[in-house]
Amino acid sequence: MKASIRLIGRWMPEGTYYKAFKAEAEVVEGNASDLLRDLTIYRYALQKVVDALWDFDGLPKKSQLHQLFYQMLREHGFRAHVARNIYSYALALVKAAKNSNGDKPSVRKLSARLDYQDARVELDKGVVKVVLRNKQYALRLKHRREYIERFRNLKWKEVHVKYENKKLFVSIVFEVKYNPYVPRGLTAVDVNLRTVTTFDGSEARRYRTRFVEALSKRARAEEIQKRYSKRWRYNDRILNRVRALHRKARNIINDFCWKLAKEVVVKAYRRGHAVVLEDLEHLRNSINGKSSGVRWKLTLFAYRRLQHAVMSKAIEYNVPVIVVDPRNTSSTCPRCGTKLNYIHRLAICRKCGFKRDRDFVGAINIYLRGMWGSAGSSPNGGGMKDETRQTTPNRDEPMTTYIKTYTNI
Ligand SMILES: [Zn+2]
């Protein structure tokens, strides 16, 4: 069974991932206003290079970049390697914008990207030391010590210093090696607006989400924006109210997602399971036609956050992750593959008599797809109609055998 699990499904690939740690910071060595000035000059220089590159016929080669900008950047007080970083970064920005037929990039944020030559990360002291132009600053991370501790054994790659909303922030990008183990079983995760259901082959578990609570906050913010459509942007009181509601909604979603992700992933880790998730890109494509609008966008945002949280936690614990096609997970009978009928949330199979709650059906179908790759459909089997796919499951063994063997439904 171990070996066969490895061969099917779309696995989150092993390798190096990046994980950012962001914290508010305060200057404890050096002068905060100097730092702000250095950031402003950094932004100015970056924009200047972007402007020049934008008007350039075609795009210059790396060697030409040096000739064009090195001297100017050095005159602005940047050290040699920082000058190189700035023009390479500017080139990347311009390339990306031109490739997507976008407008000329405008550098709005006051931020600088620094590598190991200009930054020293001392997590044991909760301090990051950076050099911008020619001055050194020590920045103390204002974050819970226990949280910072968790990053101590990781290798860092880049430090970003940012100034936004009158606050100073430091982000540290860490490298995380992801070496998933060979799973002994699977835990499937089905996400709905109100509940998240997990299924591990024998037991289903249900968690209440806080998505509706978050969505209602967003809905209220949008209501206010609509009611004061002409002036909400310019009226501080209304603007603050709108922002606060959006922030609360975001916090609720983030909070819930990280807590749940931890719970699910740690449980899977203890049992040596892989986690099976629905492919959200697919979900979006299949739903776009039917429902649109704000509500759906927000729901997708919440799902994404949850998936992102689960994947990040999985990387942390080396838990394998399988992503499966989400189409028809709640409309196909997991026992015989027939299309299910619904009475409210109760799914009934007319053919084999299977009867279960909707969330459970979703979770078990995701579980089965995790087990058999894309059960009942092939990832690129575009020619088949949905009905055909449901009634003629395309797999090596009949699903009924499988269910008898591994699950108790
Ligand atoms: Zn059935």
Residues whose N, C-alpha, C, O or C-beta is under 5 A from the ligand:
A	BS01	ZN	C333 R335 C336 G337 T338 C349 K351 C352 G353 F354
